[in-house]
């Protein structure tokens, strides 16, 4: 039993020392990747939480970026639609006011048939790595990456 307790203590120290858990720093950088589709209630929940987490982290001083990727590009189309009735629209608009950078995967927007609409709305379509947004710059700059 003593060995198990020591092992857990060591793992806790290791995670804290490497930054996996531990004190929150206001200078943290976080990229949130939304891949959820719109076809199920679960997708709405993940999209809601992606926006909510972005808002909370921005409010406490984090640098936050939001990437709409995969089926999540449909959310970008819905939230930028001039006649959107999405319950997420107020939070999305608040994120824009707060200056949260939002990008949309160009390849996935095309694959999910929303690219033309997003281009017309001047969405920030990104294709830096084989048509998709590159994660390497985020990793190099020590961003935490959350995928929903």
C-alpha positions as CSV (number, residue, x, y, z in Angstrom):
1,X,0.0,0.0,0.0
2,X,2.8,2.4,0.8
3,X,4.4,1.8,-2.6
4,X,1.1,2.7,-4.3
5,X,0.8,5.9,-2.3
6,X,4.4,6.8,-3.2
7,X,3.8,6.0,-6.9
8,X,0.7,8.3,-7.0
9,X,2.7,11.1,-5.2
10,X,5.5,10.7,-7.8
11,X,3.0,10.9,-10.7
12,X,1.4,14.0,-9.2
13,X,4.8,15.7,-8.8
14,X,5.7,14.7,-12.4
15,X,2.5,16.0,-13.9
16,X,2.8,19.3,-11.9
17,X,6.5,19.8,-12.9
18,X,5.7,19.2,-16.6
19,X,2.7,21.5,-16.6
20,X,0.0,18.9,-17.1
21,X,-1.7,19.9,-13.9
22,X,-0.8,22.5,-11.4
23,X,-1.3,26.2,-10.7
24,X,-3.1,28.2,-13.4
25,X,-1.1,30.9,-15.0
26,X,-3.0,33.9,-16.5
27,X,-0.5,33.9,-19.4
28,X,-1.6,30.5,-20.6
29,X,-2.3,30.0,-24.3
30,X,-5.0,27.6,-25.3
31,X,-6.3,26.5,-28.7
32,X,-9.7,24.8,-28.7
33,X,-10.6,22.6,-31.7
34,X,-14.2,22.1,-32.3
35,X,-14.9,19.0,-34.4
36,X,-18.4,18.2,-33.3
37,X,-21.2,18.0,-35.9
38,X,-24.6,19.6,-35.7
39,X,-26.7,16.4,-36.3
40,X,-27.0,15.3,-32.6
41,X,-27.7,16.8,-29.2
42,X,-24.2,15.7,-28.2
43,X,-22.7,17.9,-30.9
44,X,-24.6,20.9,-29.6
45,X,-23.2,20.2,-26.1
46,X,-19.6,20.0,-27.4
47,X,-20.0,23.2,-29.5
48,X,-21.5,25.0,-26.5
49,X,-18.7,23.9,-24.2
50,X,-16.0,24.9,-26.8
51,X,-17.5,28.4,-26.9
52,X,-18.0,28.5,-23.1
53,X,-14.4,27.4,-22.3
54,X,-13.1,29.9,-24.8
55,X,-15.0,32.7,-23.1
56,X,-14.0,31.7,-19.6
57,X,-10.3,31.4,-20.5
58,X,-10.3,34.7,-22.3
59,X,-12.0,36.4,-19.3
60,X,-9.2,35.3,-17.0
61,X,-6.5,36.5,-19.3
62,X,-5.6,33.6,-21.4
63,X,-4.7,33.9,-25.1
64,X,-7.4,31.8,-26.8
65,X,-7.9,30.6,-30.3
66,X,-10.8,28.6,-31.6
67,X,-10.4,26.2,-34.6
68,X,-13.5,24.9,-36.4
69,X,-12.3,21.6,-37.9
70,X,-13.9,18.5,-39.4
71,X,-17.6,18.5,-39.0
72,X,-17.2,21.5,-36.7
73,X,-16.9,23.7,-39.9
74,X,-20.7,23.4,-40.0
75,X,-20.9,25.3,-36.7
76,X,-18.8,28.0,-38.3
77,X,-21.2,28.3,-41.2
78,X,-24.2,28.3,-38.8
79,X,-22.8,30.9,-36.5
80,X,-21.7,33.3,-39.3
81,X,-25.0,32.9,-41.1
82,X,-26.8,36.3,-41.1
83,X,-30.1,34.6,-40.2
84,X,-28.7,32.2,-37.6
85,X,-31.1,31.3,-34.8
86,X,-28.5,29.2,-33.0
87,X,-28.7,29.3,-29.2
88,X,-24.9,29.6,-29.4
89,X,-25.0,32.8,-31.4
90,X,-24.8,35.2,-28.4
91,X,-21.7,33.5,-27.0
92,X,-20.1,33.4,-30.5
93,X,-20.7,37.1,-30.9
94,X,-19.3,37.8,-27.5
95,X,-16.1,35.9,-28.4
96,X,-15.7,38.0,-31.4
97,X,-16.0,41.2,-29.3
98,X,-13.5,39.8,-26.9
99,X,-11.0,39.3,-29.7
100,X,-10.8,35.5,-29.7
101,X,-9.1,34.5,-32.9
102,X,-11.2,32.0,-34.8
103,X,-10.1,30.0,-37.8
104,X,-11.8,27.4,-40.0
105,X,-10.2,24.5,-41.7
106,X,-10.3,25.1,-45.4
107,X,-10.1,21.5,-46.4
108,X,-12.8,20.4,-44.0
109,X,-15.1,23.3,-44.9
110,X,-14.9,22.1,-48.5
111,X,-15.5,18.5,-47.5
112,X,-18.6,19.5,-45.5
113,X,-19.9,21.7,-48.2
114,X,-19.7,25.0,-46.3
115,X,-16.6,26.6,-47.9
116,X,-18.3,28.8,-50.4
117,X,-20.7,30.3,-47.8
118,X,-17.8,30.9,-45.4
119,X,-15.7,32.5,-48.2
120,X,-18.6,34.9,-48.9
121,X,-18.7,35.8,-45.2
122,X,-14.9,36.4,-45.1
123,X,-14.3,33.6,-42.6
124,X,-10.7,33.0,-41.7
125,X,-10.2,29.8,-43.8
126,X,-6.8,28.3,-43.0
127,X,-4.9,25.7,-45.1
128,X,-1.3,25.8,-43.7
129,X,-0.7,22.0,-43.5
130,X,-2.0,19.8,-46.4
131,X,-5.1,22.0,-46.6
132,X,-5.7,22.0,-42.8
133,X,-4.6,24.4,-40.0
134,X,-1.2,23.4,-38.8
135,X,-0.9,22.5,-35.1
136,X,2.9,22.7,-35.1
137,X,3.0,26.5,-34.4
138,X,0.7,26.0,-31.4
139,X,2.8,23.2,-30.0
140,X,6.0,25.2,-30.5
141,X,4.5,28.2,-28.7
142,X,3.4,25.9,-25.8
143,X,-0.4,26.2,-26.3
144,X,-2.6,23.8,-24.5
145,X,-4.8,22.0,-27.0
146,X,-8.4,21.0,-26.2
147,X,-10.3,19.0,-28.8
148,X,-14.1,18.8,-28.6
